[in-house]
Amino acid sequence: MDTLKTLTYDVTGRMARITLNRPERGNGITFEMPAELAACVERANLDPNVHVIALSGNGKGFCGGYDLVMTAEQNLGDEGGLMGWPQGSSMDPQVQLANHNPDEIWDPILDYAMMSRNVRGFMSLFYSDKPVICKVQGFCVAGGTDMALCSDLLFIEDTAPIGYPPARVWGVPTTALWAHRIGAEKAKRLLFTGDCLTGKQAAEWGLATEAPTADKLEQRFEGMLERVARLPVNQLVMMKLLINQTLMSQGLHTSQMLATIFDGVARHTKEGYAFQQRAGAVGFKQAVKERDAPFNDAGE
């Protein structure tokens, strides 16, 4: 795992530790990250000494979502393209993600193929033989919630925001787990507004296992890792398979296919084009501030 670019992998005792490691970019998701995540999960599953996987993020927050500053601003640089496509060509996934010119041809199937690969990377946490416990400090928003919700247990700082603000424009949560985790009514409450929950609210809503204060988060997280790691691996695998089957029987596969297609559509609506053009004019961060400004009353 010496070639990892977006995260780190370590084993301590019976725990495999996967840590998002792009703190200078808020651990923003690149197209490499889901693939590296899946590789690390597989390594943990194949290690007979590992009983549980710890997922966390370096820096001030867990994950701020996809690193879309360059793509939204269509400033793609000179490095080689991803997945073998030449950088800057119409087949480059980054160009597909950022291609919001209504006069240009958008290939929805290429978009779906690209994003569904990311979904499979995130879902490696869900399908992991061994339990995954996620720790969130600072923030977990947008695409970052895909990893948090694909984990089995979530420990989140009591004041940390968690939610999917791109529901307001330019995104759909591709793993489609919100309704399965908190129920249809609560999922609608969040996705009809793009509002975030605090960690404390996430625990009250049943999304998080615990929401300790910042000074107690590490202690509570490590305590649960140690407690889960006491069980035999075979027992843990059976318990996880049994419970996950409930979600699969609810049609999760179909929901994810629809959500991934809708995510591409959301980036190619009239409003999606306008958002991307604004990001190109004033920068992605400023465009997001303007998008979120009407919602800054905290939903009161």
N, C-alpha and C positions, 0 to 999 in steps of 0.2 A: 504493500500500500504506500510505497515511497512516492508514487506518481500522483497522489491525490492533490488536486488543486483547489478544491472548494470546501473541504472538510478534513477532519482528522479522525483516526481510528486507533483506539487503544483498548487493551484488556487489563482489568484489575480484578484479580480473584475470579469470581463467577460472573462478572459484569463486563460486557462489551460497551465501550463508550464511543458514540458517534457525535462529533461536535461540528456544527456549521462554523466555518472558519474564514469568513469574509467580513470581519468586523468594521473595516473601513467603509464598507458599502451596506451596513446594516444587515449583513449576511444575506444580501439580495440573491435571488435564485438566478443562476445562469443555466444554459442548456446542458452544461456538464454536470451540474449538481444532482439532478435526479438519477442520472446513470451512476454516479459515484456513490450515492446513497444506497441504491439497490445492490451494488457490489459489496459494500460494507455490511449490509444486512445479511447477504448470502454468506459472507465470511463468518459472521457471528453464528449463523444457523449451523454451519458445518463444523464449528469448534465444539467438541463434546464438553469442554470445561465451562462454556458460557451458558448461563441459565436465564439471563435477562439482559435487555439492551437499554442503555440510557441514551436518550437523544437530547441535546442541548445546543446552545449557540454561544459563541464567544462574543464578548463586547457588551455594549449597553442594552442590547435587545436580542430576542430570539431570531426573528426574521421579519423584515419589512416587505416581503413579497418579491415578485420578479424584479430584477435589476433592469428597469425599462428606460432609464434616463437616456442611454445612447439610442436605443431602438425607437423610442417615442419621438426623439428629436432628429431621427434619421441621420445620425452621425456615427457611422459604423466602423470607421478606422481602416487600418491596412492589414490587419492580421488575417490569417487564413480562415475560410468559412467553416461552418459546423457541419457535421455529418457528411463530409466529403464534397459539399457544394462550394463552388468558388465564392469567396466573399464579395458581396455587392451584386451577385447575379440574381435573376428573378427566382432561382431555385433555392437561394440561401434562406434558411428558416428565419433568420433575424430580419431579412427584408420582408418575408411574408408577414411576420408579426407587426412590422412597422409600416407596411404598405397600405396607406389609407388614402391614396389618391383615387377618387371615384372614377377617374378616366383610365385607370390602369386595370388590368385583369387580375382578379383575386382567385386563387385556386383553393376552394374550400376543402378539398380532399387532402391536399398537401398540408394545409393548416391543421386539419384533423389528425393526420398522421404524425405531425410534429408534436402537437399538444398531447395526444394520447400516449406518446412515448413518455412524456413527463408524468402523466397520470400513473402509468405503470411503475415509474420510479418511486413516486410518493406511496403508491399502494403496496410497495414491497414491505413497508412498515406494517400495514394491515395484515398482509399474508405471511409475514414472518412467523416461522414456527414458534419462536420464543417471544415472550411478552416484550413490548416496547413501552417504556415510561418516559414521558417528555417533560422537560423543565422549561418554563417560559419566564424570563425576566424582561422588564422594560417594555416590550411590545411584541405582538404577533398579529400581523394584519395581512390582508389580501392573500397572495399565494402561500404565505407562511402558514396560514391556517390549514392548508392542505396537509402539511406534514404533522401539525399538532393534532388534527382530527383523525388522521390515519393511525396515530399512536393509540395504545390501549388505555393508558392512564395519563392524566394531565395534571401537573402541579404548576400553578401559575401565581406569580406575584400578585398580591391583592389589588394593587392599583394599575397593573399592566393592562392596556387595552387589547382586546382580541375581537376581530370582526373582519368584515369584507367590504370596505368602502368602495371598491370598483363596481359594486352593484349599482352605483349611481350613474356610471358611464364607463364603457370600455372593458367590461369583464363579467364573467359568470364563474362561480366556483366549480372547477372542473371535476373534483373528486365527489361532489354532490353528497357530502356526508352530513350537512347541517341538519336536515330533517330527520335523518337516522339517529343522530346524536341527541337532539333536543326536542324532536317532535315537529310536526308541520306548522302549528300555530306560532311557536317561538321562532322557527326558521323564517317564516313569513315576516314576522316583526322585524327581524334583522335585515333580511334581503330586500324588503320593500323600501328600506330607508338607507341602507349602507351604514347604519349606526354600529358602534362597537359596544361590547360589554367591558366592564372592569373585571379583573380577576375575581373579585369578591362576588360579583353578579354571576360570573361564569360558574362558580361553585354552587350558588343558589339555584341556578337553572339546570344543574346536573351535567353541565359540559365539562367541568373540571372536578377532579377528585378532591383537591384541596387548594386553597388560596391563602397561603401564609404571607405574612409581612416579609419585606425584603431581607430582614436580618435572620429570618427563620426558614426561608425557602430552601436553602441548600441542606439544612439539617433534616427537614421533613422529606425532601426528595431522596436523599441518601438513605434515610431510614426505611422508606418504602422499597427501594432497590434491594437493600439488604434482606428485608423480610420476604420479598418475592423470591429472591435467590435461594432461600432455604429449601424450597420445594424441589423434588426431583424433576428433571427436564421432561420426562415422559408425562408426568401429571400436568405440568404447565402447558405442554403442547395440546393435550386432550381438552383441557379447560378452554383454551383459546379457540380451538376448532369448533367446539360445541357452541360457544357463544357467538362466534362470527357467523355460523350457519344461519342464525336468526336474521342477521342483516342481509345475508345473501338471498334468503327466501323472500325478502321484501322487495327484491328487484333492483339491487344496487348496481348491477352491471348495466342495465338499461338506463337507469338514471345518469350514470357516468357518461355513457355514449352521448346522450342528449345534451348533457351539460357541456361536454367538450365541443360539440358542434355549435351550441349556442354561444360559447366563449368566442369562437371565431366570428360568428355573426355580430356579436356585440361590438367587436372592433371595426365592423364595416357598415354600421348604420350611419345615418346622417349625423347623429350626435357623436358617434365614434370618430367620424372624419373630422368634425369640428374640434373635438378634444385633441386629436393628434396634431392638427394644424396649429392649435393654440400652443401646444407643447413645443412645436418647432419654432414658434415665434418668441416665446418668453421663457422657455425651459420647462422641463417636466415637473419639477417641484412646484414652480409657480402655478402651472396649470392645475395641479392637484389641489393647491390651496384655494384657487378660485372655484374648483368643483365642489369642495367641501364647505366653503364659506356659508352657504345658505343653511347648513345643518349644524352650525356651531352653537346652537342653543341647547345642545346636549339632549334633545328630544323632549324637553319639558313642555 
